[in-house]
Amino acid sequence: MHPRPTPAPAHAAAHGNAPTVLVVEDDPTVRTVLIRHLTSVGHPVRSVGTALGALREVSQAGCDIVVLDLGLPDLDGSDALKMIRSITDVPVIISTARDDENEIVRLLNDGADDYLVKPFSGHHLSARIAAVLRRFAAAAPPTSHLLQVGALTVDTRRRETTLDGQPLDLTRREFDLLAYLAARPGTVITRKQILAEVWQHSYGSAQTIDVHLSWLRRKLGETPTAPRYLHTVRGVGFRLEAP
């Protein structure tokens, strides 16, 4: 087979229903095959053939996961990925014929959750979908769903965060990163650990982590030179602790 932002829509899986898949693929034959397979294994499926159609679907209708082809007629899929990431944190699996490691790493750093190189089987796709959704549901498994670090509260069950009683508007990745650190207060965490446990990748760019930490710092109302909660341990990593 050839096959930050408003909050993400509620995931159907959380309500006991099969996750809805949005297939973004301009080849009608490939799209039909993908829809047929995903439907046969129980997924509700919606499909579009353009990047603009994909943006409209994720922003208006919502879905649980996106399978995004890179070779779209109106906009390159990598640009579409960035635009999707600007409005939602829904998991995205890239479907690509470009077997280039540098580009794959770049796509993962730009917010893709996984990728498949064409050609791939329908069973391979549905297995990857299941794996990504499992990681999404358990990105930061703490011993308690309510984490407290000083005046910072992280509710992993409701995926909500407050600081001094005020809600923080975090993206999915920012929340997962904060929850991972909050579950280990006072512990120095390396970039390698963050990449493996939060990003779920064994390789990638340290710059991507630094950018997300910078955004998180800003939302916590602090700076690297005047940290309150998020501290940099030079040459080692980061730790989250109460002021």
TIMILUM-769174 format. One record per atom (N, C-alpha, C): x, y, z. Coordinates in steps of 0.02 Angstrom, whole numbers, plus 32768, in hexadecimal, padded with zeros to 4 digits. Layout:
<pts>
XYZ
...
</pts>
This chain:
<pts>
802A7FC48000
800080008000
802C803E8000
801B806C7FD5
803E80AD7FD6
801380DE7FFF
801B80CB801C
7FEE80F98039
80018144802C
8011855F83DF
80048543840E
7FCA85688416
7F9085938425
7F6C855A840D
7F2D854B8436
7EFB852E8412
7EBE851C8435
7EC484D5844E
7E9F84C28483
7EA4847E849C
7E8E844C8467
7EAE84118468
7E9B83DC843A
7E5583C4844B
7E3083AC8419
7DED83938427
7DF083568453
7DBA83498478
7DB8830F84A3
7DBF82D08479
7DE682A18492
7DF48265846C
7DBE82328477
7DA68215843F
7D7081E58444
7D8481A9846D
7DC58196846B
7DDB815C8490
7DCE816484D9
7DD281A284F2
7DC881AE8539
7D7F81A1854D
7D52819E851C
7D0C8193852B
7CF7814C8519
7D288121850E
7D1980DB8501
7D0980CB84B8
7D0E80FB848C
7D0180F08446
7D4380E78421
7D3F80C883E6
7D7B80BF83BD
7D94810483A7
7DD6810F83A9
7DF181508395
7DE38160834B
7DD2819E833F
7DC481B582FB
7E0581C882D8
7E0F81AF829B
7E4B81BC8274
7E3B81EC823B
7E6482208234
7E5F824C81FA
7E96823981CA
7E848221818E
7EB4820E815B
7EBC8249812B
7EF982628125
7F08829A80F8
7F33827E80BF
7F1482718086
7F35824F804F
7F148265800E
7F3D827D7FDE
7F1F82987FA1
7F1182637F6C
7F3182287F72
7F2581F37F41
7EE481CE7F53
7EB081D47F2A
7E6F81B77F3D
7E72816B7F45
7E9C81497F1D
7EA181007F23
7EBF80ED7F67
7EF6810E7F78
7F1681007FB9
7EE781127FF2
7EC6814A7FEB
7E9881618020
7E60812D802A
7E4681127FF4
7E1180E07FF9
7E2980A1801D
7E65808B800C
7E81804F802C
7E8C805A8077
7EA780958088
7EB280A580CF
7E7080A780F5
7E3F80C880D9
7DFE80CD80F9
7DDF80898103
7DE3805F80CF
7DC6801B80D3
7DE77FF3810B
7E2A7FF7810F
7E4B7FD08144
7E3B7FEB8189
7E42802C8193
7E37804981D5
7DEF803E81EC
7DC0804281BE
7D7A803581CF
7D717FEC81E3
7D947FBF81C1
7D8D7F7881CF
7DA77F658214
7DD57F8D8230
7DEF7F7E8272
7DCE7FA982A7
7D977FCC8294
7D6D7FED82C6
7D74803782CE
7D9F805882A6
7DA880A082AD
7D7480C78285
7D5380F982A3
7D30812A827A
7D6581518253
7D59815E8214
7D8C817E81E9
7D6D81B981C4
7D9281F181C3
7D8282278196
7DBF8231816A
7DB5824E812F
7DEE82558102
7DE8829580DA
7E2282B180C9
7E2782EC809E
7E6382E28071
7E65830A803B
7E9C8303800B
7ECB833E8009
7EC0836F8035
7EE983AC8033
7EFD83C0807A
7F3283E9807E
7F48840380BF
7F14843180DD
7EF6845C80B3
7EC3848A80CD
7E86846480E6
7E76842D80C5
7E3F840380DC
7E4F83E48120
7E8E83D08128
7EA383B38168
7E9E83E781A0
7EB584248193
7EB1845981C5
7E69846881D8
7E3E846781A7
7DF7847481B5
7DDA843C81E1
7DEC83FD81D2
7DD283C481F8
7DE983C68241
7E2B83D0824B
7E4483CD8290
7E2D840882BA
7E2084418299
7E0C847D82BF
7DC1847E82CD
7D9A8460829F
7D51846582A6
7D31842482BF
7D4483EC82A2
7D2483AD82B4
7D4C838782EA
7D8E838D82E7
7DB783698317
7DBF83208304
7DF182FF8321
7DFD82B88315
7E2D82A1834C
7E3A8260834E
7E6782448381
7EAE823C8368
7EB782348327
7EFA822C830B
7EF7823C82C1
7F2E825782A6
7F32826A8260
7F688240823E
7F5882258204
7F8A820581D8
7F958236819F
7FD08255819D
7FDD828E8170
8010827C813A
7FF9827C80FC
8026827280C3
804C82B380B6
808C82AD80A3
80B482E98096
80A983068050
809682DC8020
809082F37FDB
804B830D7FCA
803883447FE8
7FF583607FDD
7FF783957FA5
7FBF839E7F81
7FC183CA7F46
7FC384157F56
7FA984297F90
7FA484717F9E
7FDB848A7FCD
7FF8845E7FF5
802984738027
80528436803A
8094843E8041
80BE84068055
80A983EF809A
80A983AD80A3
8093839080E2
80B983A7811F
80F983B78117
812083CF8150
810684138167
80F2843E8137
80D4847E8149
808F84748168
806A8443814D
802884338169
802F841C81B1
806383F581BF
806F83DE8204
807884188233
80A18449821F
80AC8484824A
806B84AA8256
804184AF8222
800284D3822A
7FD284AC8257
7FD1846A8250
7FA88441827D
7FBF844A82C5
8001844A82CF
801C84518313
800C84968331
800084C78306
7FF1850A8320
7FAA8510833C
7F7F84DF832B
7F3A84E38342
7F2484A8836C
7F498472836D
7F3484378393
7F6F840B83A3
7F6983E383D8
7F9D83B483EB
7F8B836C83D9
7F5A836283AE
7F46831F839A
7F8382F9837F
7F8A82B88390
7FC282918375
7FC1828E8329
7FFE8291830C
8005829082C3
8037825B82AF
8023822E8282
805181FE8263
805D8214821C
809D821D820B
80AF823281C7
80B281F5819A
809481FD815F
809881CA812A
80C381E880F2
80FC81C980E4
812A81E880B5
814D81B58089
815C81C9804C
818681A0801F
81CF81B58025
81DD81E8804D
822082048053
824781E2808B
826D81B0807A
8292818A80AC
82D581AD80BA
82D081E880D8
830B821080E6
830E821D8131
834382058151
83478208819A
8345825081B4
8368827D8193
836A82C381AA
832482E281A8
82FF82D48173
82BC82F0816E
828E82D181A2
8295829081AE
826B826E81DF
8278828C8225
82B882968236
82C982B48276
82AA82FA827C
82AF83208245
829383648245
824883628251
822583348230
81DD832E8238
81CA831B8280
81F182EE829E
81E482DB82E4
81EF83178312
8223833D8303
82308379832B
81FB83AF8321
81DB83AF82E6
81A783E082D7
816483CD82F5
816183928315
812383808337
810183408321
811D831D82EE
810082DC82DB
810B82AA8313
80DC827D831C
80E1824B8351
80FE820A8338
80FA81FD82F8
811681C182DA
811581CA828E
8132819B826A
8132819F8222
813281598204
811A815481C7
811D811681A0
81378127815B
816580FE8143
818081088100
815B80DA80CF
814080F6809A
811C80CF8067
814C80A28041
81348068802B
80F1804B8037
80ED802A807C
80B1802A809A
80A6800880D9
80627FE680D7
805A7FB58103
801A7F908104
7FE87FB28131
7FA97FA28127
7F757FBC8153
7F7E7FA6819A
7F937F6781A4
7F9D7F4E81E8
7FD77F72820A
800B7F8381E4
80427FAA8201
80287FEE8217
7FFF800E81EE
7FE4804F81FF
7FB9804B823F
7F8C801B8242
7F608018827D
7F87800782BC
7FBE7FE082B5
7FE97FD282EF
800C80128307
8024803B82D8
8044807A82EA
801280AA830B
7FD680AB82F1
7FA280D6830F
7F9680C28357
7F8F80818363
7F84806983A7
7FBE807B83D5
7FFC807483BB
8037808483E4
803B80CE83F5
802D80F983C4
802F814183D0
7FFA81558403
7FBE813A83FD
7F89814B842C
7F9881328472
7FBA80F88478
7FCF80E084BA
8001811084D9
8032812784B1
8063815784CA
8042819984DE
801281AD84B5
7FEF81EC84C2
7FCA81E98505
7FAB81AF8512
7F8381A8854F
7FAF81A1858D
7FED818B8584
8018817E85BE
805B81A285B8
805981DF85A0
809782058595
80BA821485D6
8095821D860C
80B4822C864C
808E82098684
809D81C8868D
807781A286BF
809181AC8706
807281D7872E
808881E28772
806881B087A2
808181AD87E0
806381818812
8020819C8829
801681DE8826
7FD681FE8836
7FC3822B87FD
7F82823387F2
7F6D825E87BA
7F7382A787CC
7F7B82B7880C
7F8182FD8821
7FC7830A883C
7FED83338818
803283438829
8036838A8844
80598393887C
805E83D4889B
80A783E688A6
80BD841E8889
810084378894
80F9848188A6
80FF849088E6
80F284D488FC
80AB84E988EC
80A3852288CC
8061853A88B8
804D85228872
807584F48857
806784D78815
80438494881D
8009848D87FD
7FE3844F8801
7FD9843487BA
7FE983F387B2
7FE083D28771
7FB18397877B
7F78839A875A
7F468365875D
7F4C833C871E
7F6C83018723
7F7982D986E7
7F3B82B586CE
7F0982AE86F8
7ECB828D86E2
7EA282BD86B8
7E9B82FB86CE
7E75832D86A9
7EA183548678
7EE38348867C
7F14836B8652
7F0C83B7865A
7F0B83CC8699
7F05841386A9
7F3D842886D8
7F53846586D2
7F8A848086FC
7F7684C48716
7F8584D08756
7F7A85128772
7FB985298796
7FC4856A8797
7FFB858987BB
7FDF85C287E4
7FE885BD8826
7FCA85EE8854
7F7F85F2884A
7F6085B9883B
7F1885B68832
7EFE85CB87EE
7F2B85E287C3
7F1885F98780
7F2985C3874B
7EFA85B4871E
7F07858086EB
7F3E859586BA
7F66856586A5
7F9985708672
7F8185508631
7F88857485FB
7F75855B85B8
7FB2853B8598
7FB684F8859D
7FF084D48584
7FDD84A98549
800C84A2851A
8003847284E3
800C842C84FF
7FFA83FA84D6
800283B584ED
804983A68500
807A83BA84D7
80C083AB84E5
80D983D08523
80C3840F852A
80D784358566
80BB841485A4
807C83FE85A1
805E83DD85DB
8083839C85EC
8091837385B9
80B4833485C5
80F8834085E4
811B837385CB
815D838385E5
8159839A862D
812983C7863C
812283DF8681
810D83A786B0
80DF837C869A
80C9834586C4
8102831586D3
812C830786A1
816582DB86AB
819482F786DF
81A2833986DC
81CF8358870C
81AE835D8751
816D836D8752
814A83758792
8144833387B7
814482FB8793
814282BA87B3
818582A787D3
81B982D087C5
81FC82C287DF
821A830387FB
81F88323882A
820F83648843
825483608863
827D83928851
82C18394886D
82F38367884B
82DC833D881C
8308830E87F9
8321832E87B9
8362832987AE
837F8343876F
836F83118737
834F832B8703
833B830286C9
83648318868D
838382E9866A
83AB82F98630
8380830285F2
839C832285BF
83798329857F
836C82E48561
839B82B6856A
83938273854F
83568250856E
834D825985B0
8313823C85D1
82D3825B85B8
82D3829D85B0
829782C08597
828582A88551
82B882A28527
82AD828C84E2
828F824684E1
82A98219850C
829181D4850C
824D81CD852D
824181F08564
820481E5858B
81CA82128577
81D8824F8563
81A3827E8551
8197827E8506
81CE828484DF
81C982848496
81C2823D847A
81D3820B84A1
81D081C5848C
81FD81B68451
823681D9844E
826781CC8419
82AC81C48439
82D5819A841C
831981908437
834B81C08418
833481E883E7
8360821883C8
8337825683B6
835A828D83AB
833782CB839A
8360830683AE
8343834083A8
8368837E83B3
835F839883FA
839783A6841B
839583C4845E
837584098459
837C842A841F
835F846C8416
8313846B841D
82F484358404
82AB842F8409
8296842E8452
82BA8409847C
82AB840684C3
82B4844A84E3
82EC846B84D1
82FA84AD84EE
82C384E084DC
82AA84DB849E
827585098488
823584FE84B2
822384BE84BC
81E784B084E4
81F184C4852D
822D84BB8547
823B84D1858C
8237851D8591
824D853F855D
82498588855C
8200859F855C
81D5857F8533
818E85908533
816F85828577
818285498596
8167853685D6
817C8569860C
81BB857E8609
81D385B18639
81A985F18633
819C860585F6
8177864385EB
8132863E860A
811286048602
80CF85FB861E
80D085F4866A
810985E08685
811085DE86CE
8123862386EA
812D865486BD
813B869886D3
818286A186EB
81B1867D86CD
81F7868386E3
8225868486A7
8265868F86B4
82988690867F
82D386658695
82FF86528666
833A86298678
8366864C86AC
8369868E86A9
839486B386D9
837286BE871C
833086B8871D
830B86C1875B
82D786898762
82EF864B876A
82C08612876E
829D860E87B3
826085F687B2
823C85E787F0
8233859C87F8
8217857D87C5
8209853587C7
8239850D879C
824685258760
826B84FE872F
82B48515872D
82E084EA8743
832684FC874A
835184D48719
838284F686FA
83B284D686CE
83F084C286F6
8404848486F0
8442846D870F
8474846886D6
849F849986D1
84CB84A18697
84F284618688
84ED844C864A
851384118633
84F483CF8647
84BC83D1866C
849D83928684
8455838D866B
842A83BD8680
83E483B8866D
83BB83ED8691
838083D786AA
8350840686C7
832F83E68703
831784108731
82F083F68769
82B784278778
8280840B8790
8247843387A4
8241842E87F0
823F84668812
82378465885B
821484A48872
81F684A088AD
81D284D988C9
8203851288DA
81EE855088D3
8219858988E4
822E8588892D
</pts>
